[in-house]
């Protein structure tokens, strides 16, 4: 019988080189009940947001708004989505957290 590794914190989950490496990890690991519960219940940390000020060229903002409108999106939501997607592509241990 194989002994399963219990993941107690998301920091224990490595960044994977591909689907095979991820599948291998999860064949040998499972989430702790506490971590699983925390992942499916919402708390103030996951819904909290911070207001920032970002200065940009008015023409750029106009283009962003037109592009977002053509996609039936709010331009601020689209910008947040783009930033999130870009952060996922960055190397290193970039994790969503309550920092």
KEKE-3310 file (N, C-alpha, C; in steps of 0.2 Angstrom, whole numbers, plus 5000, padded with zeros to 4 digits):
npx = (5004:5003:5009:5001:5005:5001:4995:4997:4997:4995:5007:5015:5013:5020:5026:5022:5030:5023:5008:5010:5019:5011:5001:5007:5012:4999:4995:5001:4999:4987:4974:4974:4960:4957:4963:4956:4943:4944:4947:4935:4926:4921:4930:4934:4946:4948:4938:4941:4946:4957:4958:4967:4977:4979:4989:4987:4989:4976:4972:4976:4968:4955:4956:4956:4944:4935:4939:4936:4922:4918:4919:4910:4913:4918:4929:4938:4938:4942:4956:4961:4959:4969:4980:4981:4982:4994:5003:5002:5010:5022:5038:5043:5038:5024:5009:4992:4987:4984:4992)
npy = (4994:5011:5025:5040:5057:5071:5086:5101:5114:5126:5131:5120:5113:5111:5121:5115:5106:5101:5092:5078:5078:5085:5076:5065:5070:5072:5059:5054:5062:5071:5083:5090:5088:5100:5110:5108:5111:5124:5129:5128:5135:5152:5166:5181:5185:5180:5187:5200:5216:5228:5245:5254:5267:5270:5278:5282:5284:5294:5290:5276:5271:5274:5265:5253:5253:5252:5240:5231:5234:5228:5215:5213:5216:5223:5236:5237:5225:5217:5221:5217:5203:5201:5205:5195:5183:5186:5185:5172:5166:5170:5165:5156:5156:5162:5165:5165:5175:5182:5194)
npz = (5000:4996:5004:5006:5004:5014:5010:5018:5016:5004:4999:4998:4987:4972:4958:4942:4928:4918:4913:4916:4926:4936:4937:4943:4955:4961:4962:4972:4983:4993:4998:5014:5026:5032:5023:5012:5016:5018:5006:4999:5006:5007:5013:5021:5017:5003:4996:4998:4992:4986:4983:4970:4962:4946:4934:4917:4899:4891:4879:4878:4888:4883:4872:4879:4885:4874:4869:4879:4880:4868:4870:4879:4893:4909:4909:4920:4926:4915:4914:4927:4925:4914:4921:4931:4923:4917:4928:4932:4922:4925:4931:4946:4963:4963:4971:4975:4988:5004:5005)
capx = (5000:5007:5008:5000:5008:4995:4996:4994:4997:4996:5014:5018:5011:5026:5025:5024:5033:5018:5002:5012:5022:5006:4997:5012:5011:4993:4994:5005:4997:4980:4974:4971:4953:4956:4964:4950:4937:4946:4947:4928:4922:4924:4931:4935:4953:4947:4934:4943:4950:4961:4958:4973:4976:4984:4989:4988:4987:4969:4971:4976:4962:4950:4956:4955:4937:4932:4940:4931:4915:4917:4919:4905:4916:4919:4936:4943:4938:4947:4963:4962:4960:4975:4986:4981:4985:5002:5006:5002:5015:5029:5042:5044:5032:5019:5003:4987:4987:4981:4998)
capy = (5000:5017:5030:5046:5063:5075:5093:5105:5121:5127:5132:5113:5111:5114:5123:5109:5107:5099:5088:5072:5079:5086:5069:5061:5073:5071:5052:5052:5067:5073:5089:5089:5090:5108:5114:5107:5115:5131:5130:5128:5140:5159:5170:5188:5186:5178:5192:5207:5219:5234:5250:5257:5272:5269:5283:5280:5289:5294:5286:5269:5270:5273:5258:5247:5253:5250:5233:5228:5234:5224:5209:5213:5216:5229:5237:5236:5217:5214:5223:5212:5197:5201:5205:5188:5179:5187:5183:5165:5165:5172:5160:5157:5154:5167:5162:5170:5175:5188:5198)
capz = (5000:4995:5009:5003:5007:5015:5008:5023:5014:4996:4997:4998:4980:4968:4951:4938:4921:4913:4916:4918:4933:4941:4939:4947:4962:4964:4963:4978:4988:4994:5002:5021:5026:5033:5017:5007:5018:5017:4998:4996:5009:5006:5019:5020:5013:4996:4993:4999:4987:4988:4978:4968:4957:4940:4929:4910:4894:4890:4873:4880:4892:4878:4868:4884:4886:4868:4868:4884:4878:4862:4873:4884:4899:4912:4907:4925:4926:4910:4916:4932:4922:4911:4926:4934:4918:4916:4934:4931:4917:4928:4935:4953:4968:4963:4973:4977:4995:5007:5006)
cpx = (5004:5005:5007:5003:5002:4998:4993:4993:4998:5003:5018:5017:5016:5023:5027:5026:5028:5013:5005:5015:5017:5002:5001:5011:5005:4991:4997:5003:4989:4980:4971:4964:4952:4958:4959:4944:4938:4946:4940:4924:4925:4925:4933:4941:4952:4942:4936:4947:4952:4960:4965:4972:4982:4983:4990:4986:4980:4968:4971:4970:4956:4950:4954:4947:4933:4933:4936:4924:4913:4917:4914:4907:4917:4927:4941:4943:4943:4954:4965:4963:4967:4981:4986:4984:4992:5005:5006:5008:5022:5032:5042:5038:5027:5012:4998:4987:4984:4987:4995)
cpy = (5006:5022:5037:5052:5068:5082:5097:5112:5122:5128:5125:5110:5115:5117:5117:5110:5105:5094:5082:5073:5081:5080:5065:5063:5071:5063:5050:5057:5068:5079:5087:5091:5098:5112:5113:5111:5122:5133:5131:5133:5147:5162:5177:5189:5185:5183:5199:5209:5226:5239:5253:5262:5270:5274:5280:5285:5288:5290:5278:5267:5269:5267:5253:5247:5250:5242:5229:5228:5229:5217:5208:5213:5223:5230:5235:5228:5214:5215:5218:5205:5196:5201:5198:5183:5179:5184:5175:5162:5166:5166:5162:5155:5160:5163:5167:5170:5182:5193:5206)
cpz = (5000:5000:5005:5007:5008:5014:5014:5021:5007:4994:4996:4990:4975:4961:4946:4931:4916:4917:4919:4925:4938:4942:4943:4954:4965:4965:4970:4984:4988:4999:5009:5021:5028:5027:5012:5009:5017:5010:4996:5000:5008:5012:5017:5016:5005:4993:4994:4993:4989:4982:4977:4963:4952:4935:4922:4905:4892:4884:4874:4884:4888:4874:4873:4885:4880:4867:4873:4882:4872:4864:4879:4892:4902:4911:4913:4927:4921:4912:4922:4929:4918:4916:4929:4929:4917:4922:4934:4927:4920:4932:4942:4957:4968:4965:4975:4985:4998:5009:5006)
residu = (UNK:UNK:UNK:UNK:UNK:UNK:UNK:UNK:UNK:UNK:UNK:UNK:UNK:UNK:UNK:UNK:UNK:UNK:UNK:UNK:UNK:UNK:UNK:UNK:UNK:UNK:UNK:UNK:UNK:UNK:UNK:UNK:UNK:UNK:UNK:UNK:UNK:UNK:UNK:UNK:UNK:UNK:UNK:UNK:UNK:UNK:UNK:UNK:UNK:UNK:UNK:UNK:UNK:UNK:UNK:UNK:UNK:UNK:UNK:UNK:UNK:UNK:UNK:UNK:UNK:UNK:UNK:UNK:UNK:UNK:UNK:UNK:UNK:UNK:UNK:UNK:UNK:UNK:UNK:UNK:UNK:UNK:UNK:UNK:UNK:UNK:UNK:UNK:UNK:UNK:UNK:UNK:UNK:UNK:UNK:UNK:UNK:UNK:UNK)
# end
